[in-house]
Amino acid sequence: MTPTVALRAQLRERVLLVLGPALSRVAALYRKIWIPECRIIVVIGSHGKTTTATVVAEALNCVSDSQLTGNIQALVALNLFRLRRGTPRAVLEVGIGIKGQMKTFARMLHPDVVVVTSIGREHQQNLGSLEDIRAEKAIMVEALGPEGLAVLNGDDPNVLWMESRTKSRVIRCGLNDENEVRATDVSLSYPPEMHLRLAFDNTQLKLTTPLLGHVMVFPVLAALAVGQEEGIAQSDLQRRLKAVQPVDRRMARVALPNQAWGIVDDRKSLPDTVNAALRTLAELPAERKWVVMGEIGMPPDHSIEPLYRSTGAALGRVCDKLVLTTGDPRKRDLFVAGATEAGLAEDHIASFDGSLQAVAEHLRHHLRPGDVVLFKGRFPERLVRIALVLEGIEVSCWVPRCGARMLECRSCPALTGR
């Protein structure tokens, strides 16, 4: 990324952070006075918010700007300002990083429906324990009126706890039999697709989707639940859910050379997300399973050695070929130690010390029909650039780290250096 592009992106992010509180107050008035009839569906949670917001919006055929802009305070306010009088409904994603933010969001949005995806350890350093995190996020659910609706992940006990925090109606979604909207069967096939059998209101529904993995089941179930409540015809829901595409860099499948497939999941790399991605890879039928692994997001209560070694072991149990991109020799050695102890031969492990171009060339020459490659790393590493090169897209920006969180590589003006 050129210095000019990076500076502009970072300046914009800082300006939005400063303007957030003021914009929120104005947006609250805008919501109350100008668009009181618009039904606002708010998606919150630790993981899976953007995908869930996208899938729900597709099912409702309505406004959602979450993946185009973002979920921080000022951007949510700006998304509200885009809504016009007469807009029937909109889906908005809300993310928080410190205590007290959710109350501001709740006052601003006055939600009609709240969808809660999961409670995890992201932002634990700022928000505290899991109990503290769920209490902060539950403020949005508590803001629902008696005629509101809470759509909860019934498989997550910390989300299910929120049922006791609201007077609104609750619909539980998940895999457990106790859920009102549930998936009774989940399977994966090659080329990468997921096949679901869904149950709700004494109805059975089959669905095939390019969304991949158990973490992607909840967004479909939530969209089905909200769509039913909003009066969308079942035939329309089924058609729209079948057509929905993964969000870029969130378990997104891409066609690679030599009739291989990639799964790009490099926006987050906390242990929970690594384990979820590896579970999907393990269940996916493929001739060979590759992992291109960057670094791991470090929760505050973890240390490097046990985390990297145990992750290496998890990689060794799942993949046939492991490609490491970290330039940190200590982390690389811990990955290798864990993987080889789990049974992966050392000559099936390649390390490129941060050179993503070299990784792309390595894959170009060694991929075979039937292979699947998982790209997993931290957001600033931008492993997606490897997949872009393999897709045939010109990439000239190879900075080791890019912290411009509001810029995606596919649309970044610095990608090709032109």
Phi and psi in degrees as a GROMACS rama.xvg file:
@    title "Ramachandran Plot"
@    xaxis  label "Phi"
@    yaxis  label "Psi"
@TYPE xy
-69.5359  151.086  THR-2
-56.0757  -37.7224  PRO-3
-63.6894  -46.5509  THR-4
-63.2015  -43.8891  VAL-5
-63.2271  -43.9915  ALA-6
-65.0834  -41.3781  LEU-7
-61.777  -44.4479  ARG-8
-63.4175  -44.7396  ALA-9
-67.463  -37.4615  GLN-10
-64.4204  -41.7838  LEU-11
-61.7024  -43.2071  ARG-12
-62.1179  -41.7553  GLU-13
-67.6142  -39.7216  ARG-14
-62.3307  -42.7801  VAL-15
-65.1058  -36.9197  LEU-16
-63.5958  -40.879  LEU-17
-68.1938  -40.1649  VAL-18
-79.2265  -13.225  LEU-19
-49.052  -55.6202  GLY-20
-59.1078  -43.9558  PRO-21
-65.7692  -44.7515  ALA-22
-62.4831  -35.1538  LEU-23
-63.3478  -40.3371  SER-24
-66.059  -42.0391  ARG-25
-67.1892  -40.0224  VAL-26
-64.5218  -34.8419  ALA-27
-61.8088  -40.3049  ALA-28
-68.2229  -40.1716  LEU-29
-60.3011  -43.9543  TYR-30
-62.7608  -44.4194  ARG-31
-71.4429  -40.8074  LYS-32
-94.1772  -42.3749  ILE-33
-96.8727  -36.2425  TRP-34
-127.322  47.6778  ILE-35
-66.6901  -24.6029  PRO-36
-85.3236  -14.3909  GLU-37
-68.8404  128.436  CYS-38
-82.184  119.356  ARG-39
-101.153  119.875  ILE-40
-102.477  118.286  ILE-41
-107.102  132.109  VAL-42
-110.627  124.315  VAL-43
-130.171  169.486  ILE-44
140.34  173.101  GLY-45
-82.4617  -38.945  SER-46
-134.101  151.085  HIS-47
82.044  11.5559  GLY-48
-65.7149  -48.3824  LYS-49
-65.469  -43.3336  THR-50
-62.3942  -44.5378  THR-51
-62.9512  -45.2351  THR-52
-60.5956  -40.4506  ALA-53
-65.1363  -45.7621  THR-54
-68.1172  -41.5454  VAL-55
-62.4096  -43.826  VAL-56
-63.6922  -39.8594  ALA-57
-63.3574  -42.0693  GLU-58
-63.646  -36.2319  ALA-59
-87.7334  -9.34121  LEU-60
54.295  50.0943  ASN-61
-133.514  -178.126  CYS-62
-70.1157  133.998  VAL-63
-155.925  120.255  SER-64
-109.235  10.1455  ASP-65
-59.5464  -46.2027  SER-66
-80.0138  -11.5003  GLN-67
-88.8457  -28.5128  LEU-68
-118.708  -74.6522  THR-69
157.651  -178.405  GLY-70
-120.533  13.7745  ASN-71
-80.1244  170.074  ILE-72
-53.2327  -53.9342  GLN-73
-64.5846  -37.9642  ALA-74
-69.4122  -36.7958  LEU-75
-63.9952  -40.8946  VAL-76
-60.6009  -44.4517  ALA-77
-63.6463  -36.1189  LEU-78
-62.3195  -38.8941  ASN-79
-61.5861  -42.8495  LEU-80
-63.312  -22.8531  PHE-81
-74.4557  -18.8452  ARG-82
-76.838  136.825  LEU-83
-106.945  155.203  ARG-84
-57.0984  132.565  ARG-85
99.1991  -10.8976  GLY-86
-65.1026  120.503  THR-87
-69.6153  -38.4205  PRO-88
-161.123  158.243  ARG-89
-150.71  151.215  ALA-90
-112.132  126.722  VAL-91
-127.859  135.231  LEU-92
-96.632  137.227  GLU-93
-124.908  125.91  VAL-94
-120.674  144.825  GLY-95
-128.013  156.887  ILE-96
-130.139  -18.0739  GLY-97
-137.925  161.273  ILE-98
-65.5985  144.803  LYS-99
97.4089  -19.0036  GLY-100
-69.1288  -36.9713  GLN-101
-65.4404  -32.4074  MET-102
-62.9104  -40.445  LYS-103
-63.2107  -44.5704  THR-104
-61.5388  -43.768  PHE-105
-62.2941  -42.4584  ALA-106
-66.1794  -34.8183  ARG-107
-72.1065  -42.8494  MET-108
-91.4814  -29.4473  LEU-109
45.2545  68.3353  HIS-110
-71.0073  150.564  PRO-111
-96.8825  -32.8495  ASP-112
-135.328  136.724  VAL-113
-123.89  127.568  VAL-114
-109.449  126.575  VAL-115
-115.673  119.546  VAL-116
-84.6587  -49.4764  THR-117
-170.564  164.681  SER-118
-124.566  119.066  ILE-119
-132.732  -171.037  GLY-120
-91.3721  6.15853  ARG-121
-61.8271  138.756  GLU-122
65.0327  19.3456  HIS-123
-59.1053  -33.5143  GLN-124
-62.7689  -34.6551  GLN-125
-93.4343  -29.445  ASN-126
-101.203  -17.2074  LEU-127
98.6064  -148.934  GLY-128
-71.5113  171.849  SER-129
-58.6619  -36.8293  LEU-130
-64.4939  -40.7867  GLU-131
-65.6183  -40.8268  ASP-132
-63.6671  -46.2065  ILE-133
-66.7461  -35.4791  ARG-134
-64.5015  -40.4931  ALA-135
-66.0234  -45.3361  GLU-136
-70.0754  -29.0212  LYS-137
-65.8516  -16.5109  ALA-138
-58.3284  -35.194  ILE-139
-67.2397  -39.4491  MET-140
-66.1334  -39.166  VAL-141
-64.4702  -23.1182  GLU-142
-75.6384  -11.062  ALA-143
-69.0098  141.132  LEU-144
-83.8402  176.432  GLY-145
-58.7405  -26.42  PRO-146
-92.591  3.21422  GLU-147
-79.2713  -179.509  GLY-148
-139.707  130.123  LEU-149
-109.477  123.481  ALA-150
-106.533  110.331  VAL-151
-113.484  146.475  LEU-152
-73.5855  101.513  ASN-153
-72.4364  -7.71243  GLY-154
-92.4983  -6.20613  ASP-155
-108.725  110.221  ASP-156
-59.7476  -31.4885  PRO-157
-73.8278  -26.9858  ASN-158
-77.7702  -44.1217  VAL-159
-60.4184  -29.2138  LEU-160
-56.75  -28.6097  TRP-161
-67.8652  -15.1826  MET-162
-58.5527  -30.5926  GLU-163
-80.9475  -4.05715  SER-164
-105.18  10.4408  ARG-165
-141.768  151.623  THR-166
-98.3197  0.430641  LYS-167
-80.0472  170.772  SER-168
-69.6887  151.925  ARG-169
-128.56  133.96  VAL-170
-119.771  125.014  ILE-171
-97.2768  135.65  ARG-172
-125.465  143.444  CYS-173
161.468  -159.279  GLY-174
-97.1986  -22.1366  LEU-175
-69.4925  150.256  ASN-176
-64.3544  -22.5657  ASP-177
-73.1006  -13.893  GLU-178
-76.8807  139.939  ASN-179
-69.8321  -35.7974  GLU-180
-117.523  117.717  VAL-181
-142.841  159.012  ARG-182
-100.031  120.546  ALA-183
-92.8556  -13.4433  THR-184
-155.31  135.678  ASP-185
-133.866  126.909  VAL-186
-144.974  156.133  SER-187
-118.127  150.698  LEU-188
-136.511  173.096  SER-189
-121.866  134.69  TYR-190
-53.7004  154.922  PRO-191
-56.1114  115.254  PRO-192
-148.693  157.84  GLU-193
-119.11  137.199  MET-194
-114.86  125.507  HIS-195
-121.361  143.474  LEU-196
-115.221  119.115  ARG-197
-111.092  147.285  LEU-198
-132.163  133.466  ALA-199
-166.169  140.061  PHE-200
48.5192  45.3409  ASP-201
60.5171  23.945  ASN-202
-116.67  140.997  THR-203
-111.657  137.965  GLN-204
-140.22  132.768  LEU-205
-101.688  141.82  LYS-206
-147.655  134.86  LEU-207
-113.278  132.593  THR-208
-142.982  149.995  THR-209
-76.9235  -6.59574  PRO-210
-66.7138  140.326  LEU-211
-125.951  133.076  LEU-212
99.4631  159.76  GLY-213
-61.6157  -29.8332  HIS-214
-68.0044  -18.1025  VAL-215
-92.8891  -1.70712  MET-216
-72.5768  -42.9782  VAL-217
-58.5086  -44.8595  PHE-218
-54.6386  -38.9845  PRO-219
-66.5511  -45.0914  VAL-220
-64.4169  -42.247  LEU-221
-63.0703  -41.532  ALA-222
-63.4527  -38.7845  ALA-223
-65.0712  -44.1356  LEU-224
-63.8315  -48.099  ALA-225
-66.2156  -41.055  VAL-226
-60.9373  -43.2678  GLY-227
-60.2421  -45.0942  GLN-228
-66.5876  -30.5956  GLU-229
-88.0016  3.97914  GLU-230
82.2425  20.2618  GLY-231
-78.4758  133.576  ILE-232
-61.2506  143.001  ALA-233
-60.1387  -37.5866  GLN-234
-63.8067  -38.6868  SER-235
-68.394  -41.5358  ASP-236
-59.6125  -46.9638  LEU-237
-62.223  -43.0186  GLN-238
-65.1872  -43.6693  ARG-239
-70.0548  -39.4049  ARG-240
-68.1558  -33.9377  LEU-241
-66.6673  -31.545  LYS-242
-87.1209  -14.1227  ALA-243
-64.6749  140.811  VAL-244
-108.749  151.678  GLN-245
-60.9523  150.232  PRO-246
-74.094  140.651  VAL-247
-53.0422  131.449  ASP-248
71.3421  16.3153  ARG-249
-127.558  85.2851  ARG-250
50.692  43.6342  MET-251
-92.0261  126.307  ALA-252
-84.742  142.773  ARG-253
-138.714  143.663  VAL-254
-79.2044  130.647  ALA-255
-114.242  172.052  LEU-256
-62.1855  162.165  PRO-257
60.9496  30.5341  ASN-258
60.4645  32.0802  GLN-259
-100.118  168.975  ALA-260
-128.02  146.601  TRP-261
-114.105  153.589  GLY-262
-126.336  110.619  ILE-263
-96.3544  119.163  VAL-264
-141.982  64.7326  ASP-265
-117.434  22.5695  ASP-266
-82.9137  -34.3221  ARG-267
-134.806  149.514  LYS-268
-141.012  28.9483  SER-269
-67.5946  155.961  LEU-270
-51.7083  -40.1015  PRO-271
-60.433  -40.7009  ASP-272
-74.4333  -33.4904  THR-273
-63.425  -46.6278  VAL-274
-63.0796  -39.764  ASN-275
-65.0639  -42.116  ALA-276
-65.7463  -40.3534  ALA-277
-67.9303  -34.004  LEU-278
-62.2733  -42.2652  ARG-279
-63.2776  -44.7066  THR-280
-61.1363  -40.063  LEU-281
-61.8476  -35.5994  ALA-282
-86.3425  -10.9411  GLU-283
-84.3372  122.094  LEU-284
-70.7695  128.216  PRO-285
-157.785  156.036  ALA-286
-64.5073  -49.7239  GLU-287
-138.896  144.883  ARG-288
-113.581  117.816  LYS-289
-104.619  150.451  TRP-290
-131.114  124.561  VAL-291
-97.7388  110.358  VAL-292
-111.95  124.515  MET-293
-92.2058  -142.435  GLY-294
-95.26  166.683  GLU-295
-102.852  137.868  ILE-296
-68.2666  130.283  GLY-297
-95.9426  110.182  MET-298
-64.9655  154.261  PRO-299
-64.8119  -22.0784  PRO-300
-99.2198  18.4211  ASP-301
-118.25  155.867  HIS-302
-118.214  159.728  SER-303
-62.3205  -49.455  ILE-304
-60.5841  -55.305  GLU-305
-66.2718  -34.0076  PRO-306
-68.1263  -47.238  LEU-307
-69.7589  -37.2497  TYR-308
-66.8536  -44.0447  ARG-309
-68.3652  -35.7225  SER-310
-67.2689  -38.8977  THR-311
-58.8869  -40.6728  GLY-312
-63.9501  -41.6635  ALA-313
-62.5851  -40.1828  ALA-314
-62.9703  -43.6987  LEU-315
-63.1757  -30.0347  GLY-316
-78.0982  -21.0689  ARG-317
-104.898  -44.1535  VAL-318
-96.8195  157.32  CYS-319
-93.8123  -28.7696  ASP-320
-134.95  130.792  LYS-321
-121.119  127.903  LEU-322
-119.677  120.162  VAL-323
-102.835  134.207  LEU-324
-107.725  -11.7252  THR-325
-65.1224  140.29  THR-326
-92.4712  2.44122  GLY-327
-86.674  111.414  ASP-328
-61.9161  -33.1474  PRO-329
-64.9552  -46.8526  ARG-330
-65.2819  -40.3356  LYS-331
-60.7122  -45.8679  ARG-332
-64.3026  -35.8725  ASP-333
-69.006  -40.6026  LEU-334
-57.7212  -49.1178  PHE-335
-63.6649  -43.329  VAL-336
-60.7483  -46.088  ALA-337
-65.0405  -41.8715  GLY-338
-66.6256  -43.3023  ALA-339
-69.8417  -35.4176  THR-340
-63.9117  -28.7834  GLU-341
-83.5557  -4.42684  ALA-342
112.597  1.33703  GLY-343
-82.601  125.732  LEU-344
-63.1943  140.763  ALA-345
-64.0482  -29.4883  GLU-346
-76.1911  -0.225965  ASP-347
-99.3178  9.44208  HIS-348
-117.149  127.37  ILE-349
-121.355  143.217  ALA-350
-128.635  136.888  SER-351
-124.317  12.689  PHE-352
47.4521  46.272  ASP-353
87.4731  -2.95711  GLY-354
-87.5324  97.5278  SER-355
-70.5402  -29.4435  LEU-356
-61.9867  -41.7399  GLN-357
-65.533  -36.4099  ALA-358
-62.8597  -43.8363  VAL-359
-59.7504  -43.793  ALA-360
-65.627  -39.887  GLU-361
-60.174  -46.2228  HIS-362
-67.9571  -39.2775  LEU-363
-57.1106  -37.0359  ARG-364
-87.406  -19.0264  HIS-365
-115.031  -10.5542  HIS-366
-69.8951  146.386  LEU-367
-128.833  160.419  ARG-368
-54.5323  136.48  PRO-369
92.9789  -6.94324  GLY-370
-78.2271  151.379  ASP-371
-127.976  134.564  VAL-372
-120.039  122.513  VAL-373
-95.9799  125.355  LEU-374
-102.677  113.891  PHE-375
-133.119  121.789  LYS-376
-167.948  -176.297  GLY-377
-80.2939  153.542  ARG-378
-50.8263  -49.791  PHE-379
-66.0695  -19.5343  PRO-380
-70.8201  -28.1465  GLU-381
54.9386  52.19  ARG-382
-62.3252  -17.7512  LEU-383
-55.334  -24.9121  VAL-384
-63.2781  -30.1696  ARG-385
-63.0999  -46.3902  ILE-386
-64.5179  -36.817  ALA-387
-61.9456  -43.8108  LEU-388
-60.2172  -44.8044  VAL-389
-67.3229  -26.0016  LEU-390
-74.6029  -11.1242  GLU-391
96.9901  13.1262  GLY-392
-91.4788  135.016  ILE-393
-69.1385  131.18  GLU-394
-129.44  121.206  VAL-395
-113.49  -16.1811  SER-396
-90.7101  113.595  CYS-397
-127.09  35.5934  TRP-398
-61.3837  141.817  VAL-399
-63.2914  -34.4459  PRO-400
-138.183  138.305  ARG-401
-134.292  114.392  CYS-402
-97.1371  9.90978  GLY-403
-76.8221  87.5672  ALA-404
-69.3262  -19.7013  ARG-405
-92.7208  5.95711  MET-406
-116.084  125.727  LEU-407
-98.6842  144.567  GLU-408
-56.0169  -41.9909  CYS-409
-60.2746  -30.8942  ARG-410
-110.74  5.95151  SER-411
-76.42  132.212  CYS-412
-66.1538  -16.1807  PRO-413
-88.759  -5.451  ALA-414
-57.51  -46.2592  LEU-415
-96.6491  -5.73581  THR-416
75.0405  13.2768  GLY-417
